[in-house]
Amino acid sequence: MNRKTLVLPAVVGLLTPVLAACGGSGSGSNSGDAIVVGTTDRFTATKDAPAPLDPAYSYDVGGWNILRQTVQTLMSQPKGEGDPVADAAESCSFTDSQSERYACKLREGLKFSDGSSVTAADVKWSIERALRIKAVGGPYGLLTNIDTIETEGDRGIVFHLKSADATFPYKLSTPVAGIVNPKDYDKNKLRDGFDIDGSGPYTFKADVKDDAIVSATFTKNPNYKGSVKVNNEQVVLRSYDDADAMGKAIDKGDIDVMTRTMSPAQIDKLDAGDDSNVDLVEMPGLEIRYLGFNTDAPTVKSKAVREAMAQLIDRASLVAKVYGSQAEPLYSLVPASVTGHSNSFFNKYGDPSVSKAKALLAAANITTPVKLTLHYTTDHYGSATKQEFEVLQKQLNDSGLFDVSIQGTLWKTYQVAERKGEYDVYGMGWFPDFPDADNFLAPFLDKDNFLQSPYVNNKIIKTLLPESRREADRASASGSLTQIQDAVADDVPLLPLWQGKQYVAARDDITGVAYTLNSSASLQLWELGRGSSS
């Protein structure tokens, strides 16, 4: 059976591979042959989103998977131990007991891919640029706790924070903190198109057709100095319309590796070992799916409507019908395997109940059936998304309390419409920026949340999030984190549905597959090599 499973211990980030069968985990070889990786992620430039690969703007898993290969950060997330490690930096640490002063020293001789030197001034310029631009729906909220940045010569840089933040080293490992070449980026506006200039492990060239990337070539950067070993000379990333097309490509040998998003049926087939030349690697995942609400919209402005939906949706049935063993029901925004998780939604609502949902609506004088539309994206989270929303629609409508329709939209239009508040109820997924409970809460609930949600909870923003970030021992933050999760279950600005596993499929002469994804679901293309099949 050509399946390998990575087991993630209870403390997220301690990634210990436990492998069975052959192939997929050896040390890389620099054979010189390009390794071809397939994805269903689409990279499109539009009038409303013209800069999909600018670190100051990009905030989806596909864009970040490109940026993590090309734009270097002071810190990086490793393939094994969970704490971030120095990458562009030689060293970084808090220099005070309050976790408000964070100092880094750059590696000596650091260069951009064009050969020009990378200095502390470039780091300061890059991060201040993201904060200055404040791209709508972008990731700049990860950096807004920075008060000032100072440089010490060409290699020293010091961050002064507005308040204590034990998660700050993780935030410096995300692409929004990426170091870009000031010669190629305007300090006041986004860089349109698909060009990237950085100091990461690879240089990047996109093959573009109709304002979308057809394929992207990552070539080993000879000037790179950092924490990772690059095990190949070149990787080509090809974008496919759907999982079936990607699956046919790996069967024919047109691609070597298949990443997100495979269909549940493909995963089941590979899991059964039907293809002796392709191995499936399963890894515990931190991906979550949820419903978001525009809490100002008339249809869902009443909390009782959102509570009734939380009371009706049967997560276990949803997962069983659509994803099987590839996902698990989720009762909080924070996955069950992450320190600080609480089953807040189950604690409040228990098992699905039509009578309890009916009582909630009646107490609020809501006329039933409540008519609303659930929106979902047709091409970003995989082919099973439509079926998922059909199940949700049936569950709500069968109660007699709702009259629900569903509407699917391409991602390039969907993400812009959501940010503009055009959807009352919408489905989204989340791949963490870093594996900490804070990153499953703050991006949705803080004042600079990427969803542009009108929901505001001042206790969360002003008290609970700052309290949780003071704790370097993340288990000690559980009290504040639990209160945040309980508040979400009470107000239901978001409704968690399920958490999923991660899968990669590869032809059996490809090595390093076990580490192609880290615990944050980020691609690490440098781990791939070409060896011999076993």
C-alpha positions in Angstrom: 0.0 0.0 0.0 1.7 3.2 -1.2 0.8 5.4 1.8 2.9 7.2 4.3 1.6 9.0 7.4 3.3 11.8 9.3 2.2 11.8 12.9 2.0 15.2 14.6 2.4 15.0 18.4 0.1 16.9 20.8 2.3 20.0 20.8 1.9 21.4 17.3 5.1 21.9 15.3 7.0 18.9 16.7 6.8 17.1 13.4 8.1 13.6 13.6 7.8 11.5 10.4 6.6 7.9 10.8 6.8 6.4 7.3 5.6 3.1 5.8 6.3 1.6 2.3 8.9 2.9 -0.1 10.0 6.2 -1.6 9.1 9.7 -0.7 11.4 10.4 2.3 15.1 10.1 1.2 17.6 12.9 1.0 17.4 15.0 -2.0 19.6 14.8 -5.1 20.6 17.6 -7.4 20.1 15.7 -10.6 19.4 18.8 -12.6 16.0 17.6 -13.9 13.2 20.0 -13.1 10.7 18.6 -10.6 7.2 19.4 -11.8 4.5 20.0 -9.2 0.8 20.3 -9.9 -1.7 22.4 -8.1 -5.3 23.5 -8.6 -4.5 27.0 -7.1 -5.2 29.8 -9.5 -3.1 32.9 -9.7 -4.9 35.7 -11.4 -4.5 39.4 -11.7 -7.7 41.4 -12.0 -8.7 45.0 -12.0 -9.8 44.7 -8.3 -6.8 42.5 -7.3 -3.9 43.5 -9.7 -1.0 42.5 -7.4 -1.6 38.9 -6.3 2.1 38.2 -5.5 3.0 41.4 -3.7 3.9 40.5 -0.1 2.0 43.6 1.1 -1.2 42.3 -0.5 -1.1 38.5 -0.9 -3.0 36.6 1.8 -4.1 33.2 0.5 -2.3 29.9 0.7 -1.5 29.8 -3.0 0.1 33.2 -3.1 2.1 32.5 0.1 3.3 29.2 -1.3 5.0 31.2 -4.1 6.3 33.9 -1.8 7.8 31.5 0.7 10.1 30.1 -2.0 11.2 33.5 -3.3 11.0 36.3 -0.6 13.2 35.8 2.4 12.1 36.6 5.9 14.1 37.2 9.1 12.7 34.0 10.6 11.3 30.9 8.9 9.1 28.0 10.0 11.1 24.7 10.0 10.2 21.3 8.8 10.6 19.8 12.2 10.6 21.6 15.5 7.8 24.1 15.8 9.7 27.2 17.0 10.7 29.5 14.1 14.4 29.6 13.2 16.6 32.4 11.9 16.7 32.6 8.1 17.8 36.0 6.7 18.8 36.7 10.3 21.8 35.2 11.9 20.1 35.5 15.2 17.0 37.0 16.7 15.7 37.3 20.3 13.7 39.3 22.8 16.0 41.5 24.7 13.7 42.5 27.5 11.5 40.6 30.0 8.3 42.1 28.7 8.6 40.7 25.2 8.3 44.2 23.7 11.8 44.6 22.2 12.9 42.2 19.6 16.4 42.4 18.1 17.9 40.7 15.0 21.2 40.5 13.3 21.3 39.8 9.6 23.6 37.1 8.1 26.8 38.4 6.8 27.0 38.8 3.0 23.2 38.5 2.4 22.3 39.4 -1.2 19.2 39.8 -3.3 18.9 37.5 -6.3 20.4 40.2 -8.5 23.5 40.3 -6.4 22.9 43.5 -4.6 23.4 43.5 -0.8 20.6 43.1 1.7 20.9 45.5 4.6 18.9 46.2 7.8 17.6 49.3 6.0 16.0 47.1 3.4 14.3 45.0 6.1 13.0 48.2 7.8 11.8 49.6 4.4 10.0 46.4 3.4 8.1 46.0 6.6 7.2 49.7 6.9 6.0 49.5 3.3 3.4 46.8 4.1 2.2 48.9 7.1 2.1 52.0 5.0 0.1 50.5 2.1 -2.4 48.8 4.4 -3.8 46.7 1.5 -7.5 45.9 1.9 -7.9 42.3 2.9 -4.1 42.0 3.1 -1.9 40.6 5.9 -0.6 43.8 7.3 -2.6 43.2 10.5 0.1 40.7 11.5 2.5 43.6 11.9 0.3 46.4 13.4 1.7 45.8 16.9 5.0 47.2 15.7 5.6 50.7 17.2 8.9 51.6 15.7 11.8 49.9 13.8 15.4 51.0 14.2 18.5 49.9 12.5 22.0 49.4 14.0 24.5 49.5 11.1 24.0 47.4 8.1 23.1 44.2 9.9 21.3 45.1 13.1 17.5 45.7 13.4 15.4 46.3 16.4 11.6 46.1 16.6 9.9 48.0 19.4 6.4 46.6 20.0 3.3 48.5 21.3 2.5 45.6 23.7 4.0 42.2 24.6 3.7 39.6 21.9 5.3 36.2 22.3 4.1 35.2 18.8 6.1 38.0 17.1 8.9 35.7 16.0 6.3 33.7 14.1 4.9 36.8 12.5 8.4 37.7 11.2 8.4 34.3 9.4 5.4 35.2 7.2 5.6 36.7 3.7 4.2 40.1 4.8 7.5 40.5 6.6 9.4 39.5 3.5 12.4 41.5 2.4 11.9 43.0 -1.0 14.4 45.0 -3.1 13.5 48.7 -2.9 14.8 49.1 -6.5 11.9 47.0 -7.7 9.0 48.0 -5.4 7.3 51.3 -4.9 7.1 52.2 -1.2 3.6 53.6 -1.5 1.8 51.3 -3.9 1.5 47.6 -4.8 3.5 46.0 -7.5 1.1 44.8 -10.2 1.5 41.6 -12.0 3.6 38.5 -11.3 7.2 39.7 -10.9 9.0 38.9 -7.6 12.4 40.1 -6.5 13.8 38.8 -3.2 16.6 36.9 -1.6 14.9 33.5 -1.0 15.9 30.0 -2.0 14.6 30.5 -5.6 14.2 33.0 -8.3 10.9 33.1 -10.0 9.5 33.4 -13.5 5.9 33.1 -14.4 4.3 31.9 -17.7 1.2 34.0 -18.0 -1.9 33.7 -20.2 -5.0 35.8 -20.0 -3.7 37.5 -16.8 -3.3 34.1 -15.0 -0.2 32.0 -14.3 -0.2 28.8 -16.3 3.1 27.6 -14.9 5.8 29.1 -12.7 9.5 28.2 -12.7 11.5 28.3 -9.5 15.3 28.2 -10.1 17.8 27.7 -7.3 19.1 31.1 -6.2 22.9 31.0 -6.2 23.0 34.1 -3.9 20.7 32.6 -1.2 22.1 32.4 2.3 19.6 31.0 4.9 18.5 28.1 7.0 17.3 25.7 4.4 19.2 23.3 2.1 17.9 23.4 -1.5 17.8 19.8 -2.8 17.1 20.6 -6.4 18.1 22.9 -9.2 14.6 23.8 -10.5 11.0 23.2 -9.7 8.1 24.0 -12.1 4.7 24.6 -10.6 1.8 24.0 -13.0 -1.8 25.2 -12.4 -4.7 22.9 -13.3 -8.3 23.7 -13.7 -9.4 20.9 -11.4 -8.3 17.8 -9.5 -9.2 15.4 -12.3 -6.9 17.2 -14.8 -4.1 17.2 -12.2 -4.7 13.5 -11.5 -4.5 12.6 -15.2 -1.2 14.6 -15.4 0.5 12.6 -12.6 -0.8 9.3 -14.1 0.8 10.2 -17.4 4.0 11.3 -15.8 3.6 15.0 -16.9 4.0 16.0 -13.3 6.0 14.5 -10.4 4.1 15.7 -7.4 0.4 16.5 -6.8 -0.5 19.0 -4.1 -3.6 20.8 -3.1 -6.3 20.3 -3.8 -6.9 16.6 -4.5 -10.5 15.4 -4.5 -11.7 13.0 -1.7 -12.1 10.3 -4.4 -8.5 10.7 -5.6 -7.2 10.4 -2.1 -9.3 7.3 -1.4 -8.0 5.7 -4.6 -4.4 6.5 -3.8 -4.8 5.4 -0.2 -6.0 2.0 -1.5 -2.7 1.6 -3.3 -4.2 1.3 -6.8 -1.3 3.1 -8.5 2.1 1.4 -7.8 4.0 4.3 -9.2 2.4 7.1 -7.1 2.8 7.3 -3.3 0.3 9.2 -1.0 1.7 11.1 2.0 -0.8 11.9 4.7 0.0 14.6 7.3 -2.1 15.9 10.2 -3.4 19.3 9.0 -4.4 22.6 10.5 -6.7 23.6 7.7 -10.1 24.7 8.8 -13.4 25.5 7.0 -16.0 27.9 8.4 -19.0 30.1 7.5 -18.5 33.8 7.8 -21.3 36.3 8.4 -21.7 39.9 7.4 -23.2 40.8 10.8 -24.5 44.1 9.4 -26.6 42.3 6.7 -30.4 42.3 7.3 -30.7 38.6 6.9 -28.2 37.6 9.6 -27.9 40.8 11.7 -30.0 39.2 14.4 -27.7 37.0 16.5 -30.6 34.5 16.8 -30.4 33.6 13.1 -26.7 32.8 13.4 -27.3 30.9 16.6 -30.0 28.9 15.0 -27.7 27.9 12.2 -25.1 26.9 14.8 -27.8 24.8 16.5 -28.9 23.0 13.3 -25.7 22.2 11.4 -24.6 18.6 11.9 -20.8 18.6 11.4 -20.4 14.9 11.8 -22.9 14.1 9.1 -21.4 16.8 6.8 -17.9 15.4 7.2 -19.0 11.8 6.8 -21.0 12.5 3.6 -18.4 14.6 1.9 -14.9 14.0 3.3 -15.0 10.8 5.2 -11.8 10.1 7.2 -10.1 13.0 5.5 -11.6 15.6 7.9 -13.0 15.9 11.4 -15.8 18.0 12.9 -14.6 21.3 14.4 -16.3 23.1 17.3 -14.0 26.1 17.5 -11.9 28.3 15.1 -8.9 26.7 16.8 -8.2 23.1 15.7 -8.3 20.4 18.3 -4.6 19.6 18.0 -3.5 23.2 18.8 -2.6 24.3 22.4 -5.4 26.4 23.7 -8.3 24.7 21.8 -11.7 24.6 23.4 -14.9 22.9 22.1 -16.8 26.1 22.7 -19.5 25.5 20.0 -20.3 22.0 21.3 -20.3 23.2 24.9 -22.9 25.9 24.0 -25.1 24.1 21.4 -24.5 20.4 22.0 -26.0 18.0 19.4 -28.0 19.4 16.5 -31.6 20.2 17.5 -34.5 21.6 15.5 -36.5 22.3 18.6 -33.7 24.4 20.2 -33.1 26.3 17.0 -36.9 27.0 16.7 -37.0 28.3 20.2 -34.0 30.7 19.5 -35.8 32.2 16.5 -39.1 32.4 18.3 -37.6 34.2 21.3 -36.2 36.8 18.9 -39.5 37.2 17.0 -37.8 36.0 13.7 -40.3 35.0 11.0 -39.6 31.6 9.5 -38.5 30.2 7.2 -35.5 32.6 7.1 -34.5 33.2 3.5 -30.8 33.5 2.7 -28.0 32.5 0.3 -24.9 30.6 1.2 -22.0 31.6 -1.1 -19.0 29.5 -1.8 -16.0 29.5 -4.2 -16.0 27.0 -7.0 -12.3 26.7 -7.6 -10.2 27.5 -4.6 -10.8 24.8 -2.0 -11.4 21.8 -4.2 -14.1 20.1 -6.1 -15.9 18.8 -3.0 -16.9 22.3 -1.9 -20.1 22.3 -4.0 -21.2 19.0 -2.4 -20.4 20.4 1.0 -22.7 23.4 0.5 -25.4 21.2 -0.9 -25.3 19.2 2.4 -25.4 22.4 4.4 -28.3 23.6 2.3 -30.3 20.4 2.9 -29.6 20.4 6.6 -30.9 23.9 7.1 -33.9 23.5 4.8 -34.9 20.2 6.2 -35.5 21.9 9.5 -38.3 24.0 8.1 -36.8 27.0 9.7 -34.7 28.2 6.7 -35.1 28.7 3.0 -31.5 28.5 1.8 -30.1 28.8 -1.7 -26.5 28.3 -2.6 -24.3 30.2 -5.1 -20.8 29.3 -6.4 -18.3 31.9 -7.7 -14.8 31.8 -9.1 -12.2 32.7 -6.5 -10.9 35.8 -8.4 -14.3 37.4 -8.1 -15.3 35.7 -4.8 -12.5 37.1 -2.6 -13.1 40.7 -3.7 -16.8 40.5 -3.3 -16.4 39.1 0.2 -14.1 41.9 1.2 -16.6 44.4 -0.1 -19.3 42.9 2.1 -21.4 41.7 -0.8 -22.2 38.3 0.8 -24.4 37.8 3.9 -23.1 34.3 4.5 -20.0 32.8 2.8 -17.8 29.8 3.1 -14.1 30.2 3.6 -11.0 28.1 4.5 -8.0 29.0 6.7 -4.5 27.7 6.5 -2.6 29.2 9.4 0.1 31.7 9.0 1.9 30.0 11.9 0.8 27.1 14.2 -0.5 29.0 17.2 -4.0 29.5 18.6 -3.6 33.3 18.2 -3.4 32.9 14.4 -6.8 31.1 14.3 -8.4 34.0 16.2 -6.7 37.4 15.7 -6.9 37.5 11.9 -10.7 37.2 12.2 -11.4 39.2 15.3 -8.8 41.9 15.7 -9.4 45.4 14.5 -7.4 44.9 11.3 -9.1 41.5 10.4 -8.5 40.4 6.9 -12.2 39.6 6.3 -13.1 43.2 6.8 -15.8 41.9 9.1 -18.0 44.5 10.8 -18.2 42.4 14.0 -16.4 44.1 16.9 -15.8 42.7 20.4 -13.8 45.2 22.3 -13.0 42.8 25.2 -11.3 40.5 22.7 -9.4 43.3 21.0 -8.4 45.3 24.0 -8.0 42.7 26.7 -8.1 39.0 25.8 -5.8 39.0 22.8 -3.2 41.2 24.5 -3.4 39.0 27.6 -2.8 35.8 25.6 0.2 37.3 23.8 2.0 38.1 27.0 2.4 34.3 27.7 5.6 32.9 26.3 4.4 29.5 27.5 1.5 29.2 25.2 -0.3 26.7 27.5 -0.5 29.5 30.1 -2.5 31.6 27.6 -5.3 29.0 27.5 -7.6 31.0 29.9 -7.7 34.1 27.7 -7.9 31.9 24.5 -10.9 30.0 25.9 -12.7 33.2 26.7 -12.2 34.3 23.1 -13.5 31.1 21.7 -16.5 31.2 24.0 -17.3 34.7 22.9 -17.3 33.5 19.2 -19.7 30.7 20.1 -22.0 33.2 21.9 -22.0 35.8 19.1 -21.4 33.6 16.1 -19.7 36.0 13.7 -18.1 32.9 12.3 -19.2 29.3 12.4 -16.5 26.6 12.3 -17.3 23.4 10.4 -14.4 21.1 10.1 -10.6 20.6 10.1 -8.8 18.6 7.5 -5.7 16.6 6.9 -2.9 17.4 4.4 -2.1 15.2 1.5 0.7 15.1 -1.1 1.0 12.5 -3.9 4.3 11.9 -5.7 5.8 9.5 -8.2 8.1 7.1 -6.3 11.4 8.5 -7.6 10.8 11.8 -5.8 12.4 12.2 -2.5 11.7 14.6 0.4 8.0 14.4 -0.1 7.4 13.9 3.6 8.5 17.5 4.3 7.0 19.2 1.2 4.4 20.7 3.6 5.1 22.1 7.0 2.7 22.2 9.9 1.2 25.4 8.5 0.4 23.8 5.2 3.1 25.8 3.5 5.0 24.3 0.5 8.7 23.7 1.0 9.8 23.0 -2.6 13.4 22.9 -1.6 12.9 19.6 0.2 12.1 17.8 -3.1 14.8 15.8 -4.9 15.0 13.1 -7.5 16.3 9.7 -6.5 15.5 6.2 -7.5 12.3 4.3 -6.9 12.4 1.5 -4.4 
